[in-house]
Amino acid sequence: MLTFETGRRFRDCNGNTRRDFLKVGALGTTSLTLSNLMRARTEAVNGRASLPDTSVIWVWLGGGPTHVETFDPKMTAPKEYRSVTGEVSTNLPGVTLGGTFTKMATVADKMAIVRSFAHTNSGHGGGTHWLMTGYDNRNIDNGGLPSRPSMGSIVSRIRGSNHPRTGMPTYVRLGGIGSDGAAFLGSANSPFDPAGQARKNMALTVKHNRLDNRRSLLSGLDNINRQVDSTGLMEGLDAFEQQAFSLVLSRSQRAFELKNEDPRVSALYGGGLGQQMLRARRLVEAGAGFVTVSYGGWDMHGKIEESMRKTSAQLDHAVHALIEDLNQRSMDRNVLVVISGEFGRTPKINKNGGRDHWAPLSTLALSGGGLRMGQVIGESASKVDVPKTTPIRPSDLMATVFQVLGVDPKIQFFNEAGRPVYMLEEGRPIRELV
């Protein structure tokens, strides 16, 4: 029997104080193998043959990007409402973007700009939860925990934690986002973080002839830092270590290393955010189903014109490079790029020359996924404060993502109370896209 001591003391119902142990009984040295440790993953993958081999790259603009200076400059509005960075014409007749997005404007025909995206939670945590999960959670901004699993975790639960052929983790995060975890789906379906400890533990610092023994003992137990919590102990430990082992034992680990990319392609993406976008493309190419790329700095309560010119340059360059690259590789039909943040910004410039939190009209653009691109969807009101046309909600975006990924919109999983719940109770795929 193997016993893991977590170091936490508690008192049982008889009043006895004892250490908290995780015991794994009757496991021989050959029992801790890839297949046994990931039985749940294997069961999930059994139905994978019917799922399309599609992926999502979610570009998250943390802080709440202004919808006006990004995708809806509204230069016909009064001066205090219109874009302070002006506008730039795109390659779609009559369509403009905010004035700092000159490169993105050249690929607008490969994008769908949504100008009627809206919800009602203008809190950073609450807005993020709504976008990541499709559900509002008013307790998040008061210290509450996420109540629903993120889209990426749902995909991981359905497809399995790793791609069955390549070993690539299904759900990968490149920079953390609030509410991007698994909630009641269990830690096995949380995002795999390439900067995290699991992959570092699995670095090939031992010879291949020792790897099987290392794997059978969960990497020797003495060399791996297992920080387990009180819920999902073995499930989470197994899943993350197995994801790492799958990487080590397959070529897909090379996808994380940009040194393996053609230098000419790498140069086209540029530095900073561009390199993260390039890594995301490499990950979906190697079998990842859902990759999040986090790029913050959009909480612009003051000096928004100056802030936009500094922050948007990397986004403009990186998104342009990613869209062009995906299209040149004919990956655009299988990879959906989503660009969003937790909400938009107030339509009227404040006394500090900035914009405050504003969920009633929010930022959203998409590219690829085999959907209908080269269009503007919806319209904002004259003062760019609310949708003029029928609002598109986070649940509609989630339904669109589900359709691209081949997820049954009526799929249910058991919550922490043991009750079956729908992952998507309302919302329809965005009509103009499908």
Summary of the structure (lengths in Angstrom):
residues: 434
radius of gyration: 22.8
end to end distance: 54.0
largest distance: 74.9
contacts: 1509
relative contact order: 0.19
helix: 33%
strand: 17%
